[in-house]
Amino acid sequence: MNHPPAATDQPTRIGLVAATAAGRRHARTLADAWPHARVVTADTVADALRAAWAGYDAVVAFLATGAVVRVLAPLLGDKRTDPAVVVVDEAARHAIALLGGHAGGGNDLAGRVGALLDANPVVSTATDAAGLPGLDTLGWPVEGAVAAVSRAILDGDPVTLVADATWPLPALPDNVRPAATGSSAPAPARPAAPGRGDVGSGPPGTAVDGGYRLLVTDRVVPLDDRTAVLRPPSLVVGVGASRGVPADEVRGLLARVLAEAGLSPASVRHLASADIKADEAGVRAGADAFGVPLVTYPATQLAAVDVPHPSEVVRAAVGTPSVAEAAALLGGGAELLVPKTATAMATVAVARHAPRGRLAIVGLGPGAPDLRTARAVTELRRAAVVVGLDQYVDQVRDLLRPGTRVLASGLGAEEERARAAVAEATAGHAVALVGSGDAGVYAMASPALEYADERVDVVGVPGVTAALAAGALLGAPLGHDHAYVSLSDLHTPWEVVARRVAAAAEGDFVALLYNPRSRARDWQLGAALEVFAAHRPPKTPVGVVRNASRPGERVHLATLATLDAALVDMYSVVVVGSSQTRIVAGRMVTPRGYRWRP
C-alpha cells in the first residue's frame, strides 16, 4: 500500500511517465534534479503509468490529462492512500495537480514541478484557490462531513467552532465563529442508533440550530452530515509491560481503554514508557498500530512524577514506583484521564496534555519577495496571529489568510511586540512574529525567546540577512572571516561598542556595520572608521549598500580614505574590507583562507 506524505512533505519516491521525446526531456530534467524521482518505462505508456501508480508515492505524467484519467480511473481507491498525480503538458506550460492535492501533497508537488520546468502550477482545490486552509492540511486527522463543512466555510455559511481547548489553528474566515461562552463542549458518544446522538447541545443527529459545526476534540462524538471533527494530538498513553508481552495483548488493552473512556485513537500523540522498554517488541507494536512514536524516559525521571497509584513492587523491579501513569503525565500540563489499567502482562494509563501554542519567528529577508524563503511564506499562512513592525507586516499582507489577526506597531516598540507575540502563543494560538533579514540577527528572536517558556513550541525560520544581500551586491567581500557589529548605542554603551570595533579591526576581520548612522547618531561611524584606519591601509575597500533588494537600492564603493559618511544612514549596511580585500573589476573580493598572503 502507498503511504503518501502530508501535504507539506516532499514525496520520497516520484514516478515519472512520458510518451514523447519532449515529455522524456522534461522528465529527465526532474530526474536529474531529484534523487528520489525515477523515469518509469514499460511495454506501453499505460502500463508505465499503472506501474508508477502502484510503486511510487507520487506520479508526474507528461501526458494528456484525459489519457491519464482513463488509465487511472479504475485504480482509484482512497485519497488518503492513493499517490498524488501531477500532469504536465507537452510544452511544459502547465503543471496540473490532478489527484491527491492535499492528502498526497499534489498541490505542493505541482508547485515544485512548475519551479523546475518554468511551468504554471494549476491547483483547483477550492480552499487553495480561495486562500483558505483545507481541513485536511493541518497535519491532524479529520473525520466526519469534511467536504460539507469545507464547502460551508468557502460559501460563507455560518460554521460554529467548538473546541475542548485553544489549539494553534491557522486563521479561519469570519464565518467560522467560536461557540458562545458557556455553550456545551462536544459530548462523548453514548450508545445510540448509528449516525445519531448529541453533538454539543443540539438535538440528536444534528448540529446546533441546523448549522455546520467544526469540532476540535479528542473525545469520540457521534457524527452527522454537517459536523467535521479535527483530532488534536492531546493524548499520551503510558505503557508498562512485562518482558515478552505479546503484541496482541498490548494492542487489545490500548483499544479497550480508549474505547471505554470515549477517547479517539486519532488524538494519541505518542506512547510513552521506561527506557528499559524501548526494545520491547510488543510495546513497539502497540505504537506502530496507532502510527505514533514510542517515547521512553529513564527510571529516575519517571520516579520524580507524582502519581495517584504508586507501586513498591514496580519500584523494586524497574527503579520507579510508576511506569504507565508517570510516562503518560510527563511533559507538563497533563491531566490523568485513565488511571493505570492492567492485563496479565501489560499496563496502560492515559493523560490529556494541554495545548502548546506555536510561535514562528520569521525572517522576511532584506525586502525583495524573491529573497523571501518558501518556509517563511508557509509559516505566514499557517499563523492565526501575525505580529511585527508595521512596515514589515505591510510587505506580507497579501500572503496572509482571510481572518488573520494582525498586531502591528511602529518603530521603537520591539519589547512590546515580543511580549505580545509570546502572550498570544502562550494562550494557545498559532503566531508568526516577523522581522526583516534574519529574525535572529539584530531582530526579534532574542527578545521573544527571553519570554517564551515550555508552554510554547518555537519554530525558527531563517532569512537572508541585509549583510548577505549587501555582500552579494558588492561582490564577494565575505570570502574569509568576518564580524557583525552594530554601531547603535541605544541598547549597548558606546564604550562596549568601541571595544568590539577595535577587536574586529585588530583581528583583521571584514566588518559588517549595522545601524551605522542616523540623524541622532551621526558621529559613531566616523569614530569606527578611524579605528579601522589605524589597523589597515588607506586603500582598504569599503562598500555601502542602501536598501538592498528594495526600491531605491544603491551600491557605493570607496576606501577607508575616501568614504563620505554623509552617504550612510539607517537603511545602509557598511562593509569594511580586511587587509586582504581587493577591488577586482569593480567588485569587492576577499580571498579565501587557502590563498592567504601575510
C-alpha positions as a Python dict, from the first residue, in 0.01 Angstrom:
ca = {
    (1, 'M'): (0, 0, 0),
    (2, 'N'): (122, 351, -77),
    (3, 'H'): (181, 589, 211),
    (4, 'P'): (160, 945, 74),
    (5, 'P'): (321, 1214, 286),
    (6, 'A'): (150, 1509, 445),
    (7, 'A'): (87, 1798, 210),
    (8, 'T'): (390, 1989, 331),
    (9, 'D'): (633, 1698, 297),
    (10, 'Q'): (828, 1608, -13),
    (11, 'P'): (733, 1264, -151),
    (12, 'T'): (1012, 1016, -104),
    (13, 'R'): (953, 841, -438),
    (14, 'I'): (822, 1003, -755),
    (15, 'G'): (748, 806, -1071),
    (16, 'L'): (791, 995, -1399),
    (17, 'V'): (600, 879, -1708),
    (18, 'A'): (633, 1025, -2059),
    (19, 'A'): (522, 928, -2409),
    (20, 'T'): (702, 1174, -2638),
    (21, 'A'): (1055, 1300, -2686),
    (22, 'A'): (963, 1637, -2535),
    (23, 'G'): (799, 1467, -2237),
    (24, 'R'): (1105, 1248, -2185),
    (25, 'R'): (1328, 1558, -2186),
    (26, 'H'): (1112, 1723, -1921),
    (27, 'A'): (1106, 1402, -1717),
    (28, 'R'): (1485, 1382, -1733),
    (29, 'T'): (1507, 1739, -1602),
    (30, 'L'): (1313, 1633, -1292),
    (31, 'A'): (1507, 1308, -1254),
    (32, 'D'): (1838, 1494, -1270),
    (33, 'A'): (1722, 1742, -1005),
    (34, 'W'): (1554, 1498, -766),
    (35, 'P'): (1738, 1185, -648),
    (36, 'H'): (1404, 1042, -533),
    (37, 'A'): (1249, 1063, -885),
    (38, 'R'): (1272, 782, -1144),
    (39, 'V'): (1159, 755, -1505),
    (40, 'V'): (922, 456, -1527),
    (41, 'T'): (910, 260, -1850),
    (42, 'A'): (711, -42, -1967),
    (43, 'D'): (585, -202, -2289),
    (44, 'T'): (316, 66, -2317),
    (45, 'V'): (274, 411, -2168),
    (46, 'A'): (-45, 292, -1997),
    (47, 'D'): (147, 8, -1832),
    (48, 'A'): (418, 253, -1720),
    (49, 'L'): (153, 477, -1567),
    (50, 'R'): (-3, 185, -1381),
    (51, 'A'): (341, 76, -1256),
    (52, 'A'): (417, 428, -1132),
    (53, 'W'): (81, 439, -955),
    (54, 'A'): (148, 108, -781),
    (55, 'G'): (512, 164, -690),
    (56, 'Y'): (558, 533, -605),
    (57, 'D'): (430, 792, -360),
    (58, 'A'): (357, 1039, -639),
    (59, 'V'): (337, 1039, -1018),
    (60, 'V'): (429, 1311, -1266),
    (61, 'A'): (283, 1225, -1607),
    (62, 'F'): (391, 1409, -1921),
    (63, 'L'): (71, 1310, -2098),
    (64, 'A'): (-270, 1444, -2190),
    (65, 'T'): (-497, 1484, -1889),
    (66, 'G'): (-773, 1277, -2049),
    (67, 'A'): (-537, 987, -2115),
    (68, 'V'): (-419, 987, -1753),
    (69, 'V'): (-778, 993, -1625),
    (70, 'R'): (-882, 699, -1844),
    (71, 'V'): (-589, 485, -1731),
    (72, 'L'): (-605, 566, -1360),
    (73, 'A'): (-982, 582, -1305),
    (74, 'P'): (-1019, 206, -1239),
    (75, 'L'): (-732, 223, -987),
    (76, 'L'): (-871, 498, -764),
    (77, 'G'): (-916, 392, -404),
    (78, 'D'): (-889, 636, -113),
    (79, 'K'): (-741, 985, -131),
    (80, 'R'): (-562, 919, 198),
    (81, 'T'): (-361, 634, 46),
    (82, 'D'): (-362, 694, -330),
    (83, 'P'): (-49, 860, -468),
    (84, 'A'): (-59, 1220, -583),
    (85, 'V'): (-70, 1278, -958),
    (86, 'V'): (55, 1584, -1145),
    (87, 'V'): (5, 1614, -1521),
    (88, 'V'): (236, 1826, -1738),
    (89, 'D'): (151, 1923, -2096),
    (90, 'E'): (379, 1867, -2397),
    (91, 'A'): (520, 2222, -2389),
    (92, 'A'): (562, 2218, -2010),
    (93, 'R'): (347, 2528, -1976),
    (94, 'H'): (125, 2389, -1702),
    (95, 'A'): (175, 2151, -1407),
    (96, 'I'): (-174, 2035, -1310),
    (97, 'A'): (-241, 1889, -966),
    (98, 'L'): (-483, 1619, -1080),
    (99, 'L'): (-513, 1388, -779),
    (100, 'G'): (-416, 1396, -412),
    (101, 'G'): (-386, 1774, -389),
    (102, 'H'): (-399, 1783, -11),
    (103, 'A'): (-364, 1432, 129),
    (104, 'G'): (-98, 1324, -120),
    (105, 'G'): (87, 1653, -148),
    (106, 'G'): (-11, 1702, -513),
    (107, 'N'): (-64, 2077, -487),
    (108, 'D'): (282, 2125, -340),
    (109, 'L'): (433, 1889, -598),
    (110, 'A'): (274, 2088, -882),
    (111, 'G'): (441, 2399, -747),
    (112, 'R'): (781, 2231, -731),
    (113, 'V'): (745, 2083, -1079),
    (114, 'G'): (648, 2426, -1207),
    (115, 'A'): (952, 2584, -1043),
    (116, 'L'): (1189, 2339, -1216),
    (117, 'L'): (1025, 2349, -1558),
    (118, 'D'): (918, 2713, -1554),
    (119, 'A'): (560, 2590, -1581),
    (120, 'N'): (249, 2742, -1430),
    (121, 'P'): (119, 2528, -1141),
    (122, 'V'): (-254, 2469, -1175),
    (123, 'V'): (-431, 2399, -845),
    (124, 'S'): (-807, 2362, -849),
    (125, 'T'): (-864, 2261, -485),
    (126, 'A'): (-1131, 2504, -370),
    (127, 'T'): (-971, 2602, -39),
    (128, 'D'): (-635, 2668, -201),
    (129, 'A'): (-794, 2877, -474),
    (130, 'A'): (-974, 3086, -211),
    (131, 'G'): (-669, 3118, 14),
    (132, 'L'): (-831, 2919, 295),
    (133, 'P'): (-678, 2635, 497),
    (134, 'G'): (-811, 2294, 399),
    (135, 'L'): (-929, 2094, 699),
    (136, 'D'): (-719, 1803, 574),
    (137, 'T'): (-400, 2012, 551),
    (138, 'L'): (-350, 2095, 920),
    (139, 'G'): (-149, 1785, 1000),
    (140, 'W'): (-425, 1644, 1221),
    (141, 'P'): (-669, 1363, 1144),
    (142, 'V'): (-1012, 1489, 1040),
    (143, 'E'): (-1337, 1296, 1040),
    (144, 'G'): (-1700, 1340, 954),
    (145, 'A'): (-1856, 1571, 699),
    (146, 'V'): (-1527, 1725, 588),
    (147, 'A'): (-1644, 1812, 237),
    (148, 'A'): (-1972, 1964, 358),
    (149, 'V'): (-1812, 2177, 629),
    (150, 'S'): (-1531, 2285, 395),
    (151, 'R'): (-1792, 2387, 139),
    (152, 'A'): (-1979, 2585, 404),
    (153, 'I'): (-1658, 2766, 501),
    (154, 'L'): (-1595, 2850, 136),
    (155, 'D'): (-1954, 2964, 74),
    (156, 'G'): (-1955, 3192, 377),
    (157, 'D'): (-2222, 2993, 559),
    (158, 'P'): (-2213, 3011, 940),
    (159, 'V'): (-1988, 2745, 1092),
    (160, 'T'): (-1958, 2707, 1468),
    (161, 'L'): (-1617, 2618, 1605),
    (162, 'V'): (-1633, 2415, 1926),
    (163, 'A'): (-1301, 2321, 2083),
    (164, 'D'): (-1210, 2148, 2408),
    (165, 'A'): (-924, 2400, 2442),
    (166, 'T'): (-744, 2669, 2244),
    (167, 'W'): (-533, 2492, 1984),
    (168, 'P'): (-292, 2664, 1743),
    (169, 'L'): (-515, 2654, 1436),
    (170, 'P'): (-441, 2869, 1131),
    (171, 'A'): (-655, 3172, 1057),
    (172, 'L'): (-1016, 3088, 973),
    (173, 'P'): (-1254, 3327, 792),
    (174, 'D'): (-1509, 3537, 975),
    (175, 'N'): (-1797, 3297, 907),
    (176, 'V'): (-1626, 3040, 1134),
    (177, 'R'): (-1713, 3164, 1480),
    (178, 'P'): (-1626, 3014, 1818),
    (179, 'A'): (-1918, 2880, 2016),
    (180, 'A'): (-2066, 3127, 2262),
    (181, 'T'): (-1902, 3132, 2604),
    (182, 'G'): (-2074, 2879, 2827),
    (183, 'S'): (-2209, 2665, 2545),
    (184, 'S'): (-2161, 2292, 2565),
    (185, 'A'): (-1841, 2129, 2459),
    (186, 'P'): (-1883, 1824, 2237),
    (187, 'A'): (-2035, 1542, 2437),
    (188, 'P'): (-1887, 1194, 2429),
    (189, 'A'): (-2074, 939, 2225),
    (190, 'R'): (-2321, 719, 2404),
    (191, 'P'): (-2497, 406, 2283),
    (192, 'A'): (-2738, 515, 2011),
    (193, 'A'): (-2857, 426, 1667),
    (194, 'P'): (-2585, 467, 1405),
    (195, 'G'): (-2542, 828, 1299),
    (196, 'R'): (-2749, 965, 1586),
    (197, 'G'): (-2667, 1118, 1922),
    (198, 'D'): (-2587, 1456, 2073),
    (199, 'V'): (-2336, 1692, 1916),
    (200, 'G'): (-2278, 1977, 2156),
    (201, 'S'): (-2613, 2098, 2286),
    (202, 'G'): (-2812, 2026, 1970),
    (203, 'P'): (-3074, 1755, 1923),
    (204, 'P'): (-2959, 1406, 1829),
    (205, 'G'): (-2807, 1376, 1485),
    (206, 'T'): (-2793, 1749, 1410),
    (207, 'A'): (-2562, 2040, 1456),
    (208, 'V'): (-2682, 2327, 1672),
    (209, 'D'): (-2962, 2525, 1501),
    (210, 'G'): (-2922, 2306, 1194),
    (211, 'G'): (-2595, 2481, 1107),
    (212, 'Y'): (-2250, 2348, 1037),
    (213, 'R'): (-2003, 2268, 1310),
    (214, 'L'): (-1630, 2214, 1334),
    (215, 'L'): (-1530, 2029, 1650),
    (216, 'V'): (-1176, 2014, 1785),
    (217, 'T'): (-1174, 1736, 2039),
    (218, 'D'): (-1008, 1411, 2142),
    (219, 'R'): (-1341, 1264, 2252),
    (220, 'V'): (-1547, 1020, 2048),
    (221, 'V'): (-1856, 1206, 1930),
    (222, 'P'): (-2144, 1097, 1709),
    (223, 'L'): (-2119, 1231, 1356),
    (224, 'D'): (-2378, 1378, 1123),
    (225, 'D'): (-2380, 1528, 776),
    (226, 'R'): (-2298, 1881, 900),
    (227, 'T'): (-2021, 1814, 1151),
    (228, 'A'): (-1648, 1770, 1093),
    (229, 'V'): (-1411, 1673, 1373),
    (230, 'L'): (-1044, 1768, 1397),
    (231, 'R'): (-841, 1540, 1621),
    (232, 'P'): (-572, 1737, 1809),
    (233, 'P'): (-266, 1546, 1939),
    (234, 'S'): (-371, 1578, 2302),
    (235, 'L'): (-344, 1224, 2442),
    (236, 'V'): (-35, 1047, 2570),
    (237, 'V'): (-69, 678, 2656),
    (238, 'G'): (171, 543, 2915),
    (239, 'V'): (256, 174, 2881),
    (240, 'G'): (421, -66, 3121),
    (241, 'A'): (479, -429, 3035),
    (242, 'S'): (643, -749, 3142),
    (243, 'R'): (930, -878, 2933),
    (244, 'G'): (799, -1066, 2629),
    (245, 'V'): (447, -919, 2639),
    (246, 'P'): (252, -1028, 2330),
    (247, 'A'): (180, -752, 2079),
    (248, 'D'): (-187, -852, 2063),
    (249, 'E'): (-221, -805, 2437),
    (250, 'V'): (-82, -451, 2420),
    (251, 'R'): (-290, -357, 2117),
    (252, 'G'): (-605, -501, 2268),
    (253, 'L'): (-557, -321, 2600),
    (254, 'L'): (-489, 10, 2426),
    (255, 'A'): (-801, -19, 2212),
    (256, 'R'): (-1021, -123, 2505),
    (257, 'V'): (-902, 151, 2740),
    (258, 'L'): (-955, 427, 2484),
    (259, 'A'): (-1295, 294, 2380),
    (260, 'E'): (-1421, 265, 2738),
    (261, 'A'): (-1304, 621, 2810),
    (262, 'G'): (-1469, 756, 2494),
    (263, 'L'): (-1136, 882, 2358),
    (264, 'S'): (-1032, 884, 1995),
    (265, 'P'): (-719, 686, 1895),
    (266, 'A'): (-661, 956, 1632),
    (267, 'S'): (-568, 1203, 1910),
    (268, 'V'): (-290, 987, 2055),
    (269, 'R'): (32, 1190, 2030),
    (270, 'H'): (266, 908, 2130),
    (271, 'L'): (306, 607, 2353),
    (272, 'A'): (541, 653, 2647),
    (273, 'S'): (727, 409, 2866),
    (274, 'A'): (1050, 347, 3055),
    (275, 'D'): (1385, 327, 2879),
    (276, 'I'): (1412, -40, 2957),
    (277, 'K'): (1104, -99, 2738),
    (278, 'A'): (1247, 81, 2434),
    (279, 'D'): (1329, -252, 2268),
    (280, 'E'): (1017, -438, 2383),
    (281, 'A'): (863, -572, 2061),
    (282, 'G'): (508, -588, 2199),
    (283, 'V'): (516, -228, 2316),
    (284, 'R'): (667, -107, 1989),
    (285, 'A'): (397, -294, 1802),
    (286, 'G'): (136, -102, 2001),
    (287, 'A'): (288, 228, 1889),
    (288, 'D'): (304, 105, 1531),
    (289, 'A'): (-63, 7, 1543),
    (290, 'F'): (-152, 368, 1620),
    (291, 'G'): (104, 510, 1379),
    (292, 'V'): (274, 712, 1655),
    (293, 'P'): (625, 713, 1805),
    (294, 'L'): (727, 539, 2125),
    (295, 'V'): (892, 786, 2366),
    (296, 'T'): (1088, 646, 2661),
    (297, 'Y'): (1227, 802, 2978),
    (298, 'P'): (1488, 697, 3235),
    (299, 'A'): (1353, 549, 3557),
    (300, 'T'): (1487, 843, 3762),
    (301, 'Q'): (1276, 1088, 3558),
    (302, 'L'): (964, 872, 3593),
    (303, 'A'): (1020, 837, 3967),
    (304, 'A'): (1002, 1216, 4008),
    (305, 'V'): (643, 1228, 3879),
    (306, 'D'): (367, 1239, 4142),
    (307, 'V'): (115, 966, 4055),
    (308, 'P'): (-206, 853, 4224),
    (309, 'H'): (-122, 483, 4226),
    (310, 'P'): (248, 419, 4302),
    (311, 'S'): (369, 63, 4346),
    (312, 'E'): (663, -51, 4552),
    (313, 'V'): (668, -375, 4354),
    (314, 'V'): (724, -176, 4036),
    (315, 'R'): (988, 37, 4210),
    (316, 'A'): (1180, -274, 4310),
    (317, 'A'): (1164, -410, 3957),
    (318, 'V'): (1243, -106, 3742),
    (319, 'G'): (1354, 171, 3981),
    (320, 'T'): (1037, 384, 3971),
    (321, 'P'): (705, 340, 4154),
    (322, 'S'): (516, 405, 3831),
    (323, 'V'): (572, 349, 3462),
    (324, 'A'): (237, 383, 3285),
    (325, 'E'): (92, 674, 3484),
    (326, 'A'): (422, 860, 3519),
    (327, 'A'): (506, 822, 3149),
    (328, 'A'): (160, 940, 3049),
    (329, 'L'): (189, 1254, 3265),
    (330, 'L'): (544, 1357, 3172),
    (331, 'G'): (564, 1669, 2961),
    (332, 'G'): (384, 1925, 3175),
    (333, 'G'): (26, 2049, 3185),
    (334, 'A'): (-122, 1699, 3187),
    (335, 'E'): (-438, 1555, 3343),
    (336, 'L'): (-469, 1183, 3410),
    (337, 'L'): (-788, 1067, 3238),
    (338, 'V'): (-749, 692, 3275),
    (339, 'P'): (-554, 556, 3577),
    (340, 'K'): (-340, 252, 3521),
    (341, 'T'): (-537, -41, 3386),
    (342, 'A'): (-371, -380, 3361),
    (343, 'T'): (-392, -718, 3195),
    (344, 'A'): (-169, -1012, 3281),
    (345, 'M'): (142, -862, 3118),
    (346, 'A'): (59, -501, 3022),
    (347, 'T'): (-44, -181, 3197),
    (348, 'V'): (-186, 132, 3033),
    (349, 'A'): (-272, 484, 3154),
    (350, 'V'): (-395, 783, 2952),
    (351, 'A'): (-332, 1154, 3013),
    (352, 'R'): (-461, 1459, 2830),
    (353, 'H'): (-194, 1723, 2771),
    (354, 'A'): (-273, 2091, 2748),
    (355, 'P'): (-225, 2254, 2407),
    (356, 'R'): (104, 2422, 2339),
    (357, 'G'): (97, 2746, 2148),
    (358, 'R'): (302, 2789, 1832),
    (359, 'L'): (542, 3077, 1783),
    (360, 'A'): (710, 3102, 1442),
    (361, 'I'): (986, 3362, 1440),
    (362, 'V'): (1007, 3453, 1074),
    (363, 'G'): (1287, 3633, 893),
    (364, 'L'): (1142, 3805, 586),
    (365, 'G'): (1475, 3869, 417),
    (366, 'P'): (1606, 4207, 303),
    (367, 'G'): (1283, 4311, 131),
    (368, 'A'): (1253, 4164, -219),
    (369, 'P'): (976, 3900, -240),
    (370, 'D'): (1202, 3661, -431),
    (371, 'L'): (1453, 3667, -144),
    (372, 'R'): (1184, 3556, 100),
    (373, 'T'): (1205, 3184, 170),
    (374, 'A'): (927, 2940, 90),
    (375, 'R'): (927, 2835, 455),
    (376, 'A'): (860, 3193, 561),
    (377, 'V'): (556, 3203, 332),
    (378, 'T'): (433, 2870, 469),
    (379, 'E'): (458, 2993, 829),
    (380, 'L'): (281, 3319, 750),
    (381, 'R'): (-9, 3124, 601),
    (382, 'R'): (-5, 2882, 895),
    (383, 'A'): (-45, 3161, 1151),
    (384, 'A'): (-366, 3293, 1302),
    (385, 'V'): (-189, 3595, 1452),
    (386, 'V'): (92, 3795, 1287),
    (387, 'V'): (297, 4040, 1496),
    (388, 'G'): (555, 4280, 1365),
    (389, 'L'): (676, 4628, 1278),
    (390, 'D'): (411, 4794, 1063),
    (391, 'Q'): (634, 4840, 759),
    (392, 'Y'): (740, 4475, 766),
    (393, 'V'): (384, 4349, 809),
    (394, 'D'): (279, 4562, 510),
    (395, 'Q'): (528, 4366, 297),
    (396, 'V'): (342, 4040, 356),
    (397, 'R'): (-25, 4132, 398),
    (398, 'D'): (-103, 3977, 61),
    (399, 'L'): (24, 3641, 190),
    (400, 'L'): (-199, 3624, 498),
    (401, 'R'): (-510, 3410, 501),
    (402, 'P'): (-853, 3568, 549),
    (403, 'G'): (-923, 3604, 919),
    (404, 'T'): (-560, 3652, 1023),
    (405, 'R'): (-533, 3888, 1319),
    (406, 'V'): (-254, 4144, 1273),
    (407, 'L'): (-78, 4319, 1561),
    (408, 'A'): (143, 4584, 1401),
    (409, 'S'): (324, 4869, 1575),
    (410, 'G'): (578, 5137, 1491),
    (411, 'L'): (948, 5185, 1545),
    (412, 'G'): (1081, 5157, 1898),
    (413, 'A'): (824, 4905, 2024),
    (414, 'E'): (1037, 4589, 1990),
    (415, 'E'): (991, 4481, 2352),
    (416, 'E'): (615, 4526, 2333),
    (417, 'R'): (594, 4326, 2009),
    (418, 'A'): (798, 4043, 2158),
    (419, 'R'): (579, 4029, 2469),
    (420, 'A'): (259, 4042, 2262),
    (421, 'A'): (370, 3757, 2035),
    (422, 'V'): (468, 3536, 2327),
    (423, 'A'): (145, 3616, 2513),
    (424, 'E'): (-64, 3514, 2210),
    (425, 'A'): (132, 3192, 2168),
    (426, 'T'): (112, 3114, 2539),
    (427, 'A'): (-267, 3148, 2509),
    (428, 'G'): (-257, 2862, 2258),
    (429, 'H'): (-264, 3046, 1926),
    (430, 'A'): (-52, 2998, 1614),
    (431, 'V'): (161, 3313, 1594),
    (432, 'A'): (413, 3446, 1345),
    (433, 'L'): (649, 3716, 1472),
    (434, 'V'): (809, 3878, 1169),
    (435, 'G'): (1126, 4078, 1122),
    (436, 'S'): (1346, 4182, 833),
    (437, 'G'): (1654, 3988, 728),
    (438, 'D'): (1705, 3700, 968),
    (439, 'A'): (1498, 3730, 1284),
    (440, 'G'): (1794, 3609, 1490),
    (441, 'V'): (2033, 3882, 1372),
    (442, 'Y'): (1969, 4215, 1549),
    (443, 'A'): (1599, 4135, 1530),
    (444, 'M'): (1304, 3985, 1717),
    (445, 'A'): (1417, 3634, 1804),
    (446, 'S'): (1624, 3729, 2109),
    (447, 'P'): (1366, 3947, 2287),
    (448, 'A'): (1088, 3697, 2214),
    (449, 'L'): (1276, 3393, 2339),
    (450, 'E'): (1360, 3568, 2663),
    (451, 'Y'): (990, 3534, 2748),
    (452, 'A'): (879, 3212, 2577),
    (453, 'D'): (860, 2917, 2816),
    (454, 'E'): (780, 2547, 2783),
    (455, 'R'): (414, 2621, 2704),
    (456, 'V'): (516, 2739, 2358),
    (457, 'D'): (658, 2546, 2063),
    (458, 'V'): (904, 2771, 1880),
    (459, 'V'): (977, 2744, 1508),
    (460, 'G'): (1270, 2945, 1375),
    (461, 'V'): (1254, 3047, 1010),
    (462, 'P'): (1589, 3181, 885),
    (463, 'G'): (1602, 3467, 640),
    (464, 'V'): (1853, 3628, 406),
    (465, 'T'): (2026, 3896, 612),
    (466, 'A'): (2089, 4252, 498),
    (467, 'A'): (2460, 4173, 523),
    (468, 'L'): (2429, 3876, 288),
    (469, 'A'): (2224, 4079, 42),
    (470, 'A'): (2478, 4360, 59),
    (471, 'G'): (2769, 4120, 17),
    (472, 'A'): (2611, 3972, -296),
    (473, 'L'): (2567, 4319, -445),
    (474, 'L'): (2924, 4422, -363),
    (475, 'G'): (3083, 4103, -498),
    (476, 'A'): (3248, 3861, -256),
    (477, 'P'): (3362, 4061, 47),
    (478, 'L'): (3270, 3781, 291),
    (479, 'G'): (3502, 3520, 145),
    (480, 'H'): (3706, 3498, 467),
    (481, 'D'): (3637, 3557, 837),
    (482, 'H'): (3400, 3844, 910),
    (483, 'A'): (3233, 4005, 1208),
    (484, 'Y'): (2897, 4177, 1258),
    (485, 'V'): (2896, 4488, 1477),
    (486, 'S'): (2604, 4719, 1547),
    (487, 'L'): (2711, 5081, 1595),
    (488, 'S'): (2392, 5171, 1780),
    (489, 'D'): (2449, 5271, 2140),
    (490, 'L'): (2079, 5277, 2227),
    (491, 'H'): (2098, 4936, 2397),
    (492, 'T'): (2475, 4891, 2429),
    (493, 'P'): (2707, 5155, 2580),
    (494, 'W'): (2940, 5311, 2326),
    (495, 'E'): (3241, 5204, 2530),
    (496, 'V'): (3139, 4840, 2469),
    (497, 'V'): (3069, 4904, 2100),
    (498, 'A'): (3408, 5072, 2062),
    (499, 'R'): (3588, 4772, 2217),
    (500, 'R'): (3417, 4539, 1973),
    (501, 'V'): (3506, 4761, 1678),
    (502, 'A'): (3868, 4764, 1796),
    (503, 'A'): (3871, 4385, 1832),
    (504, 'A'): (3738, 4340, 1476),
    (505, 'A'): (3997, 4587, 1346),
    (506, 'E'): (4287, 4429, 1531),
    (507, 'G'): (4179, 4080, 1426),
    (508, 'D'): (4170, 4186, 1059),
    (509, 'F'): (3811, 4073, 1018),
    (510, 'V'): (3595, 4200, 735),
    (511, 'A'): (3346, 4410, 933),
    (512, 'L'): (2973, 4441, 864),
    (513, 'L'): (2847, 4754, 1038),
    (514, 'Y'): (2476, 4756, 1116),
    (515, 'N'): (2285, 5066, 1233),
    (516, 'P'): (2579, 5275, 1112),
    (517, 'R'): (2441, 5629, 1122),
    (518, 'S'): (2122, 5821, 1193),
    (519, 'R'): (2024, 6183, 1241),
    (520, 'A'): (2067, 6149, 1617),
    (521, 'R'): (2382, 5933, 1595),
    (522, 'D'): (2596, 6099, 1331),
    (523, 'W'): (2948, 6058, 1475),
    (524, 'Q'): (2978, 5687, 1563),
    (525, 'L'): (3051, 5572, 1207),
    (526, 'G'): (3337, 5820, 1171),
    (527, 'A'): (3482, 5706, 1503),
    (528, 'A'): (3464, 5342, 1396),
    (529, 'L'): (3630, 5410, 1061),
    (530, 'E'): (3917, 5586, 1239),
    (531, 'V'): (3977, 5269, 1440),
    (532, 'F'): (3986, 5057, 1124),
    (533, 'A'): (4216, 5312, 956),
    (534, 'A'): (4466, 5267, 1239),
    (535, 'H'): (4500, 4897, 1150),
    (536, 'R'): (4452, 4886, 772),
    (537, 'P'): (4590, 5065, 466),
    (538, 'P'): (4404, 5377, 345),
    (539, 'K'): (4317, 5199, 20),
    (540, 'T'): (4121, 4924, 204),
    (541, 'P'): (3788, 4886, 19),
    (542, 'V'): (3470, 4994, 195),
    (543, 'G'): (3126, 4921, 50),
    (544, 'V'): (2798, 5089, 136),
    (545, 'V'): (2469, 4927, 32),
    (546, 'R'): (2146, 5113, 93),
    (547, 'N'): (1803, 4947, 66),
    (548, 'A'): (1946, 4615, -50),
    (549, 'S'): (1689, 4442, -276),
    (550, 'R'): (1432, 4716, -210),
    (551, 'P'): (1321, 5018, -413),
    (552, 'G'): (1591, 5283, -405),
    (553, 'E'): (1872, 5029, -385),
    (554, 'R'): (2214, 5192, -408),
    (555, 'V'): (2564, 5040, -407),
    (556, 'H'): (2868, 5259, -340),
    (557, 'L'): (3233, 5155, -338),
    (558, 'A'): (3500, 5366, -167),
    (559, 'T'): (3804, 5321, 57),
    (560, 'L'): (3883, 5395, 416),
    (561, 'A'): (4047, 5718, 298),
    (562, 'T'): (3768, 5834, 68),
    (563, 'L'): (3436, 5722, 218),
    (564, 'D'): (3193, 6011, 273),
    (565, 'A'): (2997, 5923, 588),
    (566, 'A'): (2715, 6154, 477),
    (567, 'L'): (2613, 5888, 221),
    (568, 'V'): (2526, 5647, 503),
    (569, 'D'): (2201, 5623, 700),
    (570, 'M'): (1999, 5365, 895),
    (571, 'Y'): (1890, 5194, 571),
    (572, 'S'): (2254, 5116, 492),
    (573, 'V'): (2499, 4837, 567),
    (574, 'V'): (2868, 4932, 565),
    (575, 'V'): (3120, 4660, 473),
    (576, 'V'): (3480, 4736, 571),
    (577, 'G'): (3728, 4508, 397),
    (578, 'S'): (4017, 4330, 566),
    (579, 'S'): (4379, 4395, 477),
    (580, 'Q'): (4340, 4128, 207),
    (581, 'T'): (4022, 4261, 46),
    (582, 'R'): (4069, 4389, -311),
    (583, 'I'): (3867, 4557, -584),
    (584, 'V'): (3858, 4328, -889),
    (585, 'A'): (3672, 4454, -1198),
    (586, 'G'): (3470, 4688, -983),
    (587, 'R'): (3379, 4420, -730),
    (588, 'M'): (3487, 4382, -368),
    (589, 'V'): (3666, 4049, -314),
    (590, 'T'): (3821, 3893, -4),
    (591, 'P'): (4038, 3589, -93),
    (592, 'R'): (3967, 3253, 65),
    (593, 'G'): (4185, 3128, 351),
    (594, 'Y'): (4396, 2894, 140),
    (595, 'R'): (4514, 3196, -60),
    (596, 'W'): (4611, 3392, 249),
    (597, 'R'): (4914, 3617, 200),
    (598, 'P'): (5063, 3761, 520),
}
